Amino acid sequence: QVQLVESGGGLVQAGGSLRLSCAASGSILGFNVMGWYRQAPGKQRELVAAITISGSTNYTDSVKGRFTISRYIAKNTVYLQMNSLKPEDTAVYYCNAQRFDGGYWGQGTQVTVSS
């Protein structure tokens, strides 16, 4: 059973930074892709950033240059460094992992950016 546990959310002022962590119950090299999604109230869940098993990354346009996804393989953890946060980044952020038998989600962590 795959478990993904997010942490690092919170309340921050606009322009501030947060680092989210997603700890997996097993090796993250077992996943083809790991990513961070977010869902704001009344909006659909959207992909924010993803990292493939080879280490390639991609970002949604609105966070390019501000957010960085990375991983620490030995700790089975994926990170999302978020800088220059904006009120529109406010959402619940979810960790997602894709492998041969399907996709897995964490429970989510709230990020609130005040103006």
C-alpha positions as CSV (number, residue, x, y, z in Angstrom):
1,Q,0.0,0.0,0.0
2,V,1.4,3.3,-1.1
3,Q,1.3,6.2,1.4
4,L,2.1,9.8,0.6
5,V,2.4,12.3,3.4
6,E,2.6,16.0,2.7
7,S,3.9,18.6,5.1
8,G,5.1,22.2,5.0
9,G,1.9,24.1,4.3
10,G,0.9,27.2,6.2
11,L,0.1,30.9,6.2
12,V,2.5,33.2,4.6
13,Q,2.5,36.8,3.4
14,A,2.7,37.6,-0.3
15,G,6.3,37.5,-1.5
16,G,7.2,34.9,1.1
17,S,8.3,31.3,0.7
18,L,7.3,27.8,1.7
19,R,8.7,24.4,1.1
20,L,6.3,21.5,0.8
21,S,7.5,17.9,1.4
22,C,6.0,14.7,0.2
23,A,7.3,11.6,1.9
24,A,6.5,8.2,0.2
25,S,6.2,4.9,2.1
26,G,8.6,3.3,-0.4
27,S,11.3,4.2,-2.9
28,I,10.2,7.1,-5.1
29,L,12.1,5.4,-8.0
30,G,9.2,3.0,-8.2
31,F,7.1,5.8,-9.6
32,N,7.2,7.0,-13.2
33,V,6.1,10.5,-12.3
34,M,5.6,12.4,-9.1
35,G,3.9,15.7,-9.0
36,W,2.3,18.5,-7.0
37,Y,-1.3,19.5,-7.7
38,R,-3.4,22.2,-6.1
39,Q,-7.0,22.9,-5.7
40,A,-8.4,26.3,-4.8
41,P,-12.0,26.7,-3.6
42,G,-14.5,26.4,-6.4
43,K,-11.8,25.5,-8.9
44,Q,-10.6,22.2,-10.5
45,R,-7.5,20.5,-9.3
46,E,-4.5,21.5,-11.5
47,L,-1.0,20.2,-12.0
48,V,1.6,22.6,-10.6
49,A,4.8,20.7,-11.1
50,A,6.0,17.2,-11.9
51,I,9.3,15.3,-11.9
52,T,9.8,12.1,-13.9
53,I,11.8,9.0,-12.8
54,S,14.7,10.4,-15.0
55,G,14.6,13.7,-13.2
56,S,13.0,15.8,-15.9
57,T,10.7,18.5,-14.6
58,N,7.8,20.5,-15.9
59,Y,5.7,23.4,-14.5
60,T,2.5,25.1,-15.1
61,D,3.1,28.5,-16.6
62,S,1.8,30.5,-13.6
63,V,4.6,29.1,-11.3
64,K,7.5,29.0,-13.7
65,G,10.5,30.9,-12.3
66,R,9.0,30.9,-8.8
67,F,8.5,27.2,-7.9
68,T,11.0,24.4,-8.0
69,I,10.3,20.7,-7.7
70,S,13.1,18.4,-6.5
71,R,13.6,15.1,-4.9
72,Y,15.9,13.4,-2.3
73,I,15.9,9.8,-3.4
74,A,17.5,8.4,-0.2
75,K,14.8,10.0,1.9
76,N,11.9,8.9,-0.5
77,T,10.8,12.5,-0.6
78,V,9.8,15.0,-3.2
79,Y,9.8,18.8,-2.4
80,L,8.1,21.9,-3.8
81,Q,10.0,25.0,-3.1
82,M,7.7,28.0,-3.5
83,N,9.1,31.5,-3.7
84,S,7.5,34.8,-4.4
85,L,4.2,33.5,-3.3
86,K,1.0,35.3,-4.5
87,P,-2.5,35.3,-3.0
88,E,-3.6,33.3,-6.1
89,D,-1.3,30.5,-5.0
90,T,-3.7,29.9,-2.1
91,A,-5.0,26.3,-2.3
92,V,-4.8,22.8,-0.9
93,Y,-1.6,21.2,-2.4
94,Y,-1.6,17.5,-3.1
95,C,1.2,15.1,-3.8
96,N,0.6,12.6,-6.6
97,A,2.6,9.6,-7.6
98,Q,2.0,7.5,-10.8
99,R,3.2,4.0,-11.3
100,F,2.2,0.9,-13.3
101,D,-0.8,0.0,-11.1
102,G,-2.3,3.5,-11.0
103,G,-2.0,6.9,-9.3
104,Y,-1.8,7.7,-5.6
105,W,-2.6,10.9,-3.7
106,G,-1.6,12.4,-0.4
107,Q,-4.1,13.9,2.0
108,G,-3.2,17.5,1.0
109,T,-1.7,20.4,2.8
110,Q,-3.2,23.9,3.0
111,V,-1.2,26.9,1.6
112,T,-2.6,30.3,2.3
113,V,-1.0,33.5,1.0
114,S,-2.2,36.7,2.5
115,S,-2.0,40.0,0.6
